[in-house]
Each structure stands twice: as C-alpha cells, then as structure tokens.
C-alpha cells in the first residue's frame, strides 16, 4: 500500500462509493459528486481517483453483470474496504475537532473582515 493520505476529491469519491453501495460505478459516482458539489466532474478524473484509492487499499472493485442498457457491457463496481472506512472516520474526527475549536464569534468576525 502506497500512501494513506487522501485529498478532498478522493474523500468525496470514497464517501460516494460508500453511499452508493451496489450502484458505485464511475459514471454514477461522477453524477452524484457533481450534484452534491455543484461543480463539473469529469468521468476520467473520478476513474483516476478510484484507481489511486484502490492502490491505497481503500476500495476494491469487481465486475458487475452485463446489462442490455449498456449494450451488453459490464460495469466495474467499487466497494469501500475496512481501511477506507477507517480513513473516512479519521478524517471526520479531525474535521469535527477543528470545527469544535471554532466559535460562532470567530465565524462572524471572519464575515465582517471579508
């Protein structure tokens, strides 16, 4: 396993894989990330992130069944591993801790300054 750190986009991909379950294939993931993030997401960028996550051991993949809607082609379905879930939990705990350290007054002050 290479590095265990992930960037923001990889985190989004990992979360969406977890949320999508059996429908966690790259096109569906790209659409969901685009919907949630309100930014254009290119399918090939999602695929590259999935490849990195798989190399790090955070997801596994397997081929789904061929479907008529896809002209008989099969989808590669992704699943989050225990290591991937542990990474997401660690990231969430870190973010939660940082947000606990920020007061409402600090947020208001930042808006007043900006």
C-alpha positions, -999 to 999 in steps of 0.1 A, spaced: 0 0 0 14 34 -10 5 65 10 -25 66 32 -34 103 29 -61 114 6 -71 147 -8 -105 164 -8 -117 149 -41 -106 114 -31 -125 119 1 -156 128 -18 -152 98 -41 -147 75 -11 -178 89 6 -199 85 -25 -187 49 -31 -198 41 5 -232 58 0 -240 43 -34 -234 7 -24 -242 -17 -53 -245 14 -77 -210 25 -70 -196 26 -106 -176 56 -120 -204 72 -141 -229 72 -112 -202 84 -88 -193 113 -111 -230 123 -114 -235 122 -76 -204 142 -69 -214 168 -95 -248 170 -79 -236 174 -43 -206 196 -50 -222 218 -77 -191 216 -98 -184 199 -131 -169 164 -127 -152 146 -155 -157 108 -155 -120 102 -162 -110 122 -131 -133 100 -109 -118 69 -125 -83 81 -118 -92 88 -81 -108 53 -79 -75 38 -92 -55 57 -66 -79 47 -38 -77 10 -49 -39 11 -49 -40 25 -14 -63 -3 -3 -93 19 4 -116 4 -22 -119 -28 -41 -136 -34 -74 -153 -62 -92 -172 -65 -125 -209 -64 -124 -233 -82 -147 -237 -72 -183 -268 -51 -189 -288 -45 -220 -289 -8 -213 -251 -8 -216 -251 -28 -248 -240 -59 -230 -211 -43 -213 -203 -48 -176 -198 -21 -150 -169 -20 -126 -185 -18 -91 -164 -3 -62 -167 -12 -26 -151 6 4 -128 -16 25 -124 -16 62 -92 5 58 -112 30 37 -139 33 63 -112 38 90 -97 66 69 -131 83 65 -137 80 102 -103 95 110 -109 124 86 -144 131 101 -130 131 136 -102 156 126 -127 179 109 -152 176 139 -124 185 163 -113 215 142 -150 228 140 -153 224 178 -123 248 181 -141 275 160 -166 297 178 -196 314 163 -179 347 172 -149 338 151 -171 330 121 -190 363 124 -157 382 127 -144 365 95 -175 376 77 -171 411 89 -135 412 78 -141 396 44 
